[in-house]
Amino acid sequence: MKRKENDLFLTDGSDELPATFTAVARLRALMHELEAALADLAVELKQAPLKLARVHPLPGVAAGCEEDPIERIEVDTQEGEAACVAAIAAFGEHTLRPGCSTKSTFRLPGLLHYPAESAVVLTPLIARINRLKVLFQEEVQQAGERDDKFQLVHQALPGTITLQVYRQLPLYCGELLAIGFTWADKQAIRKLSRQEVIAMLERSKGYVPALIGKEEWIGRVEREIVDVRRLPPGAELRIRRPVKTHPMANLRWGDRESAKQQVKASLPLIVCSDAPLKAKPLGHYPNKPRQPRNDRRGAERLLIERLHLYVRDEPRQGDE
């Protein structure tokens, strides 16, 4: 049944809610708008001529197991109508699932492939949804500190996982030739010069953490700076930040200057394209056993734990 415009607060493209609304009321109103827009999208996704639907349900992470090392992830596969239904449900998955951790968000990698002409209807609907998601996030951010944000969301919409609300719906139009799903769990690596690290440490003097005095903090940072200055001339500095294991999609385009694109695949990708599409499904994690590298020069050691800063000393003559 078509919803009535006067059932909603934001009409005619307006982003303004009534000024008399409290923060709780505004958040509830935005969620009402978002759910209504998602319902409209669901109708169109079901009616549009579907060329391919495939999703990969993943096991949830149990509460208390968030930091456990991931050895294996078994991936399931659904196709056809069941996949379309699961994808539509995933777009509106905003609340905590029983027994699952609040620190590990729900994910459903996959894709819904429609003809290019479907973009005419789907593009404005998805743009509307993504705009409402931005407004929702902005409303939460205005609450202030972390605890204030939590209290606002908990009071307005108990059980809501904000990161799942914030996720933008992914729509891709054009000559998309191939999609390959894979796993990403590599570290984010950034190589720095000695001067860049020292400048970073100098700046950190002005950001005193809680539960530590200013003088104690500055003294700690000064010792870290001394440690960096003492390094031998050939030492290499790298920040290696751990990245949580998550599904990714590698896209290959036929009509873009940059033919290759890598995107997160937390939600099913909505594709509107007439190009013949090769779709490689997501496999179990890990894809293949890791092989230790033997081409690294010297031994790498942790220098500053809070920065994930590592140093690789220049090997001595005869060590190579």
C-alpha positions as CSV (number, residue, x, y, z in Angstrom):
1,M,0.0,0.0,0.0
2,K,1.3,3.4,-1.0
3,R,2.2,5.5,2.1
4,K,0.6,8.9,2.5
5,E,2.9,12.0,2.3
6,N,1.2,13.5,5.4
7,D,2.3,10.5,7.4
8,L,5.9,11.8,7.1
9,F,7.7,14.7,8.6
10,L,10.2,15.4,5.7
11,T,8.4,16.0,2.5
12,D,9.2,17.7,-0.8
13,G,12.9,17.1,-0.3
14,S,13.1,19.1,2.9
15,D,15.7,18.2,5.5
16,E,14.1,20.3,8.3
17,L,12.2,18.7,11.2
18,P,9.8,20.7,13.3
19,A,11.7,23.1,15.6
20,T,9.6,21.9,18.6
21,F,11.0,18.4,18.4
22,T,13.4,17.2,21.1
23,A,16.5,15.3,20.1
24,V,14.8,12.0,21.0
25,A,11.8,13.0,18.9
26,R,14.0,14.1,16.0
27,L,15.9,10.8,16.0
28,R,12.7,8.8,16.1
29,A,11.2,10.8,13.2
30,L,14.3,10.3,11.1
31,M,14.2,6.6,11.7
32,H,10.5,6.6,10.7
33,E,11.4,8.4,7.5
34,L,14.3,6.0,6.8
35,E,12.1,2.9,7.3
36,A,9.4,4.3,5.1
37,A,12.0,5.1,2.3
38,L,13.4,1.6,2.7
39,A,9.9,0.1,2.3
40,D,9.5,2.0,-1.0
41,L,12.9,0.7,-2.2
42,A,11.9,-2.8,-1.3
43,V,8.8,-2.6,-3.5
44,E,10.9,-1.5,-6.5
45,L,13.6,-4.0,-5.9
46,K,11.1,-6.8,-5.9
47,Q,9.3,-5.5,-9.0
48,A,12.4,-4.7,-11.1
49,P,13.6,-7.4,-13.6
50,L,16.4,-9.1,-11.6
51,K,19.3,-10.5,-13.7
52,L,21.3,-12.0,-10.8
53,A,20.9,-12.1,-7.0
54,R,23.5,-13.7,-4.8
55,V,24.4,-13.1,-1.1
56,H,26.7,-14.7,1.3
57,P,25.4,-15.0,4.9
58,L,28.1,-14.9,7.5
59,P,28.1,-16.3,11.0
60,G,27.5,-13.7,13.8
61,V,30.1,-12.8,16.4
62,A,29.0,-13.9,19.8
63,A,29.1,-11.3,22.7
64,G,32.4,-11.5,24.5
65,C,34.3,-13.0,21.5
66,E,35.0,-9.8,19.6
67,E,38.7,-9.9,20.2
68,D,39.2,-13.6,19.6
69,P,41.6,-14.3,16.7
70,I,39.8,-15.3,13.6
71,E,41.0,-18.6,12.3
72,R,38.1,-19.6,10.0
73,I,34.9,-18.0,8.6
74,E,32.5,-20.4,6.9
75,V,30.6,-18.7,4.1
76,D,27.1,-19.7,3.0
77,T,25.5,-18.8,-0.4
78,Q,22.0,-17.9,-1.4
79,E,20.8,-17.1,-4.9
80,G,17.6,-16.1,-6.7
81,E,14.5,-15.0,-4.8
82,A,15.9,-16.0,-1.4
83,A,18.9,-13.9,-2.0
84,C,16.8,-10.9,-3.0
85,V,14.7,-11.2,0.1
86,A,17.8,-11.5,2.3
87,A,19.4,-8.5,0.7
88,I,16.3,-6.3,1.2
89,A,16.1,-7.3,4.8
90,A,19.9,-6.5,5.3
91,F,19.3,-2.9,4.0
92,G,17.0,-2.4,7.0
93,E,19.0,-4.4,9.6
94,H,19.6,-1.7,12.2
95,T,19.1,-3.5,15.6
96,L,21.1,-5.8,17.8
97,R,20.6,-9.5,17.0
98,P,20.1,-11.7,20.1
99,G,23.4,-13.2,21.4
100,C,25.6,-11.2,19.0
101,S,28.1,-8.6,20.0
102,T,27.4,-4.9,19.7
103,K,31.0,-4.3,18.7
104,S,30.8,-6.5,15.6
105,T,28.3,-5.2,13.0
106,F,26.0,-7.3,10.8
107,R,27.4,-7.9,7.3
108,L,25.9,-9.5,4.2
109,P,28.2,-9.4,1.2
110,G,26.6,-10.0,-2.2
111,L,24.9,-8.3,-5.2
112,L,21.6,-7.6,-6.8
113,H,22.1,-7.1,-10.6
114,Y,19.4,-5.2,-12.6
115,P,19.2,-3.8,-16.1
116,A,20.6,-0.3,-16.7
117,E,17.1,1.1,-17.1
118,S,16.3,0.3,-13.5
119,A,18.6,3.1,-12.4
120,V,15.9,5.6,-13.4
121,V,13.7,4.4,-10.5
122,L,16.3,3.2,-8.1
123,T,18.8,6.1,-8.1
124,P,16.5,8.7,-6.5
125,L,15.2,6.2,-3.9
126,I,18.7,5.2,-2.8
127,A,19.8,8.9,-2.8
128,R,16.9,9.7,-0.5
129,I,17.8,6.8,1.8
130,N,21.5,7.7,2.0
131,R,20.6,11.4,2.7
132,L,18.4,10.3,5.6
133,K,21.3,8.2,6.9
134,V,23.5,11.3,6.9
135,L,20.9,13.3,8.7
136,F,20.5,10.6,11.3
137,Q,24.3,10.5,11.9
138,E,24.5,14.3,12.1
139,E,21.7,14.3,14.7
140,V,23.6,11.7,16.8
141,Q,26.9,13.6,16.6
142,Q,25.2,16.8,17.9
143,A,24.5,15.0,21.2
144,G,28.1,15.7,22.3
145,E,30.4,13.3,24.1
146,R,30.4,9.5,23.5
147,D,28.3,8.7,26.6
148,D,25.7,11.4,25.6
149,K,25.4,9.9,22.1
150,F,24.9,6.5,23.6
151,Q,22.2,7.7,26.0
152,L,20.4,9.6,23.2
153,V,20.2,6.5,20.9
154,H,19.4,4.1,23.7
155,Q,16.5,6.3,24.9
156,A,15.1,7.0,21.4
157,L,15.7,3.7,19.7
158,P,16.8,0.9,22.2
159,G,18.9,-1.8,20.6
160,T,19.9,0.3,17.6
161,I,23.4,-0.3,16.2
162,T,24.3,3.2,14.8
163,L,27.1,2.0,12.5
164,Q,24.5,-0.2,10.7
165,V,22.2,2.8,10.3
166,Y,25.0,5.0,9.0
167,R,26.0,2.6,6.2
168,Q,25.3,4.0,2.8
169,L,23.4,1.8,0.3
170,P,25.9,1.0,-2.5
171,L,24.6,1.6,-6.0
172,Y,26.8,1.2,-9.1
173,C,25.7,2.1,-12.6
174,G,27.6,1.9,-15.9
175,E,29.7,-0.7,-17.8
176,L,30.6,-2.9,-14.9
177,L,32.4,-6.0,-16.3
178,A,33.4,-8.0,-13.2
179,I,32.9,-8.2,-9.5
180,G,35.1,-10.4,-7.3
181,F,34.4,-10.8,-3.6
182,T,37.3,-11.4,-1.3
183,W,38.5,-11.0,2.3
184,A,40.6,-8.1,3.6
185,D,42.6,-8.6,6.8
186,K,45.9,-6.9,6.0
187,Q,47.4,-4.2,8.2
188,A,47.2,-0.6,7.2
189,I,50.8,0.3,6.6
190,R,52.2,3.8,6.4
191,K,56.0,4.5,6.0
192,L,57.2,7.6,7.8
193,S,60.5,9.5,8.0
194,R,62.2,10.2,11.3
195,Q,61.2,13.8,11.1
196,E,57.5,13.0,10.4
197,V,57.4,10.7,13.5
198,I,59.0,13.3,15.7
199,A,56.5,16.0,14.5
200,M,53.7,13.6,15.2
201,L,55.0,13.0,18.7
202,E,55.4,16.8,19.3
203,R,51.8,17.3,18.4
204,S,50.6,14.5,20.7
205,K,51.9,16.5,23.7
206,G,48.8,18.7,23.4
207,Y,46.4,15.8,23.7
208,V,46.6,14.5,27.2
209,P,44.7,11.2,27.7
210,A,42.3,10.7,30.6
211,L,43.6,9.3,33.9
212,I,47.1,10.7,33.4
213,G,48.7,14.1,34.5
214,K,50.0,16.6,31.9
215,E,53.5,16.5,33.2
216,E,53.6,12.7,33.2
217,W,52.3,12.6,29.7
218,I,54.8,15.1,28.3
219,G,57.6,13.2,30.0
220,R,56.5,10.0,28.4
221,V,56.3,11.6,24.9
222,E,59.7,13.2,25.4
223,R,61.2,9.7,26.1
224,E,59.6,8.4,22.9
225,I,61.1,11.2,21.0
226,V,64.5,10.4,22.4
227,D,64.1,6.7,21.4
228,V,63.3,7.8,17.8
229,R,66.3,10.2,17.6
230,R,68.6,7.4,18.8
231,L,67.8,5.1,15.9
232,P,70.6,4.3,13.4
233,P,70.6,6.3,10.2
234,G,69.3,3.5,8.0
235,A,66.3,2.5,10.2
236,E,62.9,2.3,8.5
237,L,59.8,3.5,10.4
238,R,56.3,2.1,9.7
239,I,52.9,2.4,11.4
240,R,51.2,-1.0,11.1
241,R,47.6,-0.7,12.3
242,P,45.6,-3.9,12.4
243,V,42.5,-4.0,10.2
244,K,39.6,-6.2,11.2
245,T,38.8,-9.0,8.8
246,H,36.0,-7.9,6.5
247,P,34.6,-8.7,3.0
248,M,35.6,-6.6,0.1
249,A,34.6,-6.4,-3.6
250,N,37.0,-5.8,-6.5
251,L,35.2,-4.0,-9.4
252,R,36.4,-3.9,-13.0
253,W,34.9,-1.2,-15.2
254,G,34.8,-0.9,-19.0
255,D,33.8,2.8,-19.2
256,R,36.0,4.5,-16.5
257,E,39.6,5.9,-16.7
258,S,40.4,4.0,-13.6
259,A,39.2,0.5,-14.5
260,K,39.8,-1.1,-11.1
261,Q,38.0,-0.2,-7.9
262,Q,37.9,-1.8,-4.5
263,V,35.0,-1.3,-2.1
264,K,33.7,-2.6,1.2
265,A,31.0,-5.3,0.8
266,S,29.2,-5.1,4.2
267,L,25.9,-4.9,2.3
268,P,24.8,-6.3,-1.0
269,L,25.9,-4.1,-4.0
270,I,23.0,-2.9,-6.2
271,V,24.2,-2.9,-9.8
272,C,22.3,-1.4,-12.7
273,S,24.1,-2.4,-15.9
274,D,23.5,-4.1,-19.2
275,A,27.1,-5.2,-19.6
276,P,27.8,-8.9,-19.3
277,L,28.9,-9.3,-15.7
278,K,31.3,-11.9,-14.3
279,A,30.7,-12.3,-10.6
280,K,33.1,-14.3,-8.5
281,P,31.5,-15.4,-5.2
282,L,33.0,-15.0,-1.7
283,G,34.9,-18.0,-0.5
284,H,35.6,-19.2,3.0
285,Y,38.2,-17.3,5.1
286,P,41.1,-17.6,4.9
287,N,41.3,-17.9,1.1
288,K,44.6,-19.8,1.3
289,P,47.3,-20.4,3.9
290,R,49.7,-17.5,4.5
291,Q,53.3,-18.1,3.4
292,P,56.0,-16.3,5.5
293,R,57.9,-13.7,3.6
294,N,61.6,-14.1,3.1
295,D,62.4,-10.9,1.3
296,R,62.4,-8.5,4.3
297,R,65.6,-6.8,5.2
298,G,66.5,-6.8,8.8
299,A,64.3,-7.6,11.8
300,E,61.2,-5.5,12.6
301,R,60.4,-4.6,16.2
302,L,57.8,-2.6,18.0
303,L,59.0,0.8,19.0
304,I,55.9,2.7,20.3
305,E,53.0,0.5,21.1
306,R,50.3,3.2,21.3
307,L,51.1,4.4,17.8
308,H,51.6,0.8,16.3
309,L,55.0,2.2,15.3
310,Y,57.6,-0.4,14.2
311,V,61.2,0.0,13.3
312,R,63.2,-2.1,10.9
313,D,66.9,-1.8,11.6
314,E,69.4,-1.8,8.7
315,P,71.0,-5.3,8.5
316,R,74.7,-5.5,9.2
317,Q,77.2,-6.6,6.6
318,G,77.0,-10.3,5.9
319,D,73.4,-10.7,7.4
320,E,71.7,-10.6,4.0
